[in-house]
Amino acid sequence: MKNYLVLGLALVGLLSITSCASDDTADINIVNNGGTTNPTTPGTILLSGTYTEDLDLDANNTYKINGSLIMATGTTLRIPAGMTIEALAAGSDVYVAISQGATIEAVGTASDPIVFTSDASAPGAGDWGGLIILGSAPINSVAGNATATSEIASLPYGGTDATDNSGMLRYVRVQYSGGSADGQSENNGISFYGVGNGTTVEYVQVFEGKDDGFEFFGGTVNADYISVVNAQDDSIDWTEGYTGTITNAYVKHGADHDKGIEADGFNTDIGNNSSPIYFSAPTVNNLTIVGLGSANSSEAIRLRAGTRATFNNVVLEGYGEGFDLDGNATDSPTGAGVTSGETTVTDILFTDITLKVKNDTGVSFTDADLISGDGNGTGTDYATWGAGWTVGN
């Protein structure tokens, strides 16, 4: 991996620079492999490149991400509460990646959230990439201590440390992300690659993303109080053996959208290569997914490729199908999770749902085998915990 000298230029029409010591370059900050020298006069500082030292952002300055910002192993990116970080509206090549062994400390508050957003005057979904976090927790696309490689940035992830710590996200909002690199590689709002449960993810929203909101590529990270509004693909997605817990999740779909949740037991492009073989099996507590009505939104939750899942206290509103289970009885045994009791739904309320459960797994089961407490769900209290720091509600 190359180290880059990153020049952060205040956007004041400067055409060239020769030295930080020059009197006429007071608004210029030079970032050398992660070591920062604060400008005399705060300006807009451009951030990109690979940082091999900690990067501490200063609340007195304005920052713009103008390329790939990669925190190397052993470094920490620290962002103060209330900071808005703009990203150049240049698509998939503009993103923030926290490498395996690095950490992010982005701790906002309900009154002063941290916001990652587009710099466009009229921002839109896909303006920039998004936030990528990579850890050393188990994934089922490789065996043992082997690592996989992320779709964006080609960085390693995965391992054997379920308690791996990639830092903290609290009161963070990611807006207008999801720039597509090609037909196969796409940024999400936030991508968790093999992230461990030592990581804290609380009060985090993805708003107006072009691809998925949150995607979990294996790992064990828990996510509490998460919101996805107007994602154009799936709002919450998991694969590669994800086994964390999601508690208090709210999804609201806009005109362009796909599934509320799309869940895979393994990455079908890579295979289930863990030894012994295992599938994704997260727990989801207090979930609300709101579609555009049963005539306009297809599937609220799609379970496939052998995934298992435990759902507790769910509200699904405005979809043609509540749960769509796909797979087959051999290499992708999603239905077997229902008959074995590994996939369950307890306390749910269906509102404006045409078909509660669609079974395309090749395994026979009834709605009652999957669901108990039909009519008893209350979902998450989003009006309370989302107040003040979320948008688009």
Secondary structure, 3 states (H helix, E strand, C coil): CCCCEEEEECCCCCCCCCCCCCHHHCCEEEEECCEECCCCCCCEEEEEEEECCCEECCCCCEEEEEEEEEECCCCEEEECCCCEEEECCCECCCEEEECCCCEEEEECCCCCCEEEEECCCCCCCCCECCEEEECCCCCCCCCCCCCEECCCCCCEECCCCCCCCCEEEEEEEEECCCCECCCCCECCCEEEECCCCCCEEEEEEEECCCCCCEEEECCCCCEEEEEEECCCCCCEEEECCCCCEEEEEEEECCCCCCCCEEEECCCCCCCCCCCCCCCCCCEEEEEEEECCCCCCCCEEEEEECCCCCEEEEEEEEEEEEEEEEECCCCCCCHHHHHHCCCCEEEEEEEEEEEEEEEEECCCCCCHHHHEEEECCCCCCCHHHHCCCCCCCC
